[in-house]
Amino acid sequence: MRMIRKWLLPVLAGLVTAAIASQAALMATPYVLMARAMEKMGARAPANSFGFAAPSTADNQPIVRPSPDLSYSTCAFDLSKGPVLVDVEPVPGHYWSVSVFDARTDVVAVRSDRETGGKPVKLALKRFSQSVPREYEPVQLDYNKGLVLIRILVPAKEDYPQIDAIRRKARCRVAETK
């Protein structure tokens, strides 16, 4: 009995420490993963502008487990200088989507050819206190940083030049303040 009392406090302290460390790791992992993704995607283009990846091959994989029949464009954004405006042109006759991920890896907005009816997507990524132009759909974020990802289906290689020309019209930029 005396031996149990002697080890009880160190064992309980160890269990509490392990539980706290486990929770801290679970809470930090999404931020660490997204920071790494933003760093990798940010190397393609400056913050608040789109980078346009070449088609995926075994040697060129712009994202984890890319689909070889999708074209990818990414914007690592930073709202610390103001709202970020995202303009995406529709790609007629092809599946396409634009997704916004926050610094925790949460998806905060998704728009695709199915919802837009052939119209461009105009999103204003913003923090609570920031105002945005009326012609843009506001997307409220809890964090200053994140990623915008555009995916476009490229069913045949011969379609790529036309799709590439359309996707390069996409814009990601800090809103001008008045």
N, C-alpha and C positions, 0 to 999 in steps of 0.2 A: 504494500500500500504506500509506503514511504517513497519507494522508487517511482511509482506512478505519479505522485505529487511532484516529485523532482523534475520529471519530464513533461508534465502537463502544460506548463506555461510556454516552454520553448516550442512544443508541438503546435499549440494553438497559435502562437506568434507566427510560426512558419506557414500554417494554413491561411491565416489572414493575409500575410504578405503575398502568398501565391495567388490568392483570390484577387487582390488588388492589382497585382502585376498582370494577371490574365485579363481583367477588365480594361486596364490601360492599353494593353496590346490590341484588344478588339476595337477599342475606340479610336486608336491612332492609325490602324491599318488603312482605312479608306483614304485618309488625308495623305499618307505616305505614298500610296499607289497613285493617287491623282496628281500629286506633286511630281512624281517621276514621269507620268504620262504627259503632263503639261511641259515639263522640261524637254522631253523627247519631241513632242509636236512643236514646241516653241523654237526648236532648232531649225525648223523648215521655214519659218516666217516670223517676223517680229510680233510682239504681243498686239492683240487687237487687229490682226489682219489674217486673211486665209492663206494657208499653205496648200498647194495642190500636189498630192502624191501621184507618182507614176503608177501605172497598173501593177498590181501585186504579182510577184513571182516568188520562187523559192528563195531568191537572193534579196528581194526587196519586199519587206513586210512592214508597212507603215503603222499598223496596229497589231495587237495580239490576235492571232488566228484570223487573218483577213480572208475574205471570200474573193477568189480570183475573178469573179464576174461582177464585182462592185468597184466603182471608182470612189475614192475617199478624198475629202477636203476637210481640213481642220483649222480652227481658230482657237488659240489659247488666249482667253480674255482676262482683263484686269479692270475692275470697275472703280479703282481708287481715284482715277482722274475724271470720272463721270460715267454716265450710262454708255453702254456699247450698243450700237445699232447693227443689226444683222439683216442683210438683204439677200434673198436666194431666189433665183429665177427658176420657173418650172421647166421641166424637161419633157416636152410632149411625147406621149407614147411610151414612156419608160417609168418604171417604179423609181421614186426618189424620196428621200426623207432628210429632215434636218432635226438633230437632237441637241439639247443643251444639258450639260452635266455640270453640277456644282463641285466645289472643292472636296466634298465628301463622297463623290461618285454618284450622288443621287441624280436621277433624271428629272429635270424641272420643266421641260417642255419638249414636245415632239410634234412636228407637222410633216405631212407627207402629201403626195399627189392625190391620195384618196380624200383628204379633207379640203384641199385648197381649190378644187374645181378649175385647175389650170391657171390660177392666179399666183403672183409672186408671194413669198413669205417675207413679212416685215416685222421683225421682233426687236424690242428694245429691252435689253438686259439691264436691270437696275436694282439698286438697293432701296430701302424703304423711303428715304427722304429725297430721292432723286426724281426729277420730273423728266418726261420724255415727250417727243413730238407726237401729236394726235394721230398721225397716219400710221404709227407703229403700235403693235400689240405689246403692252407691257408684260414682262416676265420678271417677277419678283424673286430676288436671290437673297439668301442669308449670308453669303460669303462673297468676297470681292473677286475671287478667281474661279476659273472653271474652263471647260472646253465646249466648243460647238463642233459637231461632226455632221458632215453632209455625206450621204451615201446615195449613189446612183447606179442602177442596174445597167450593165453593159453586156447585152446578150451575145453580141458578136464583135470581133475585133474591128471590123469595118465600121461599126457604129461609134467607135471611140473618138475620132477627130471631131465629129459633130457634138457629141456629149461634152467633150473637153472644152470646146469653145463656149458652150452654154454655162458650164460650171464655173469657168473663170470669170464670169460676170458677178459672182457672189462677192459681197462686201461685208466686212466686219471692221467697225471703226468706232472710235470714241465720238459721242455726239458733240456737236459744236454748242458751246454755251453762249447764251445771249447776254 
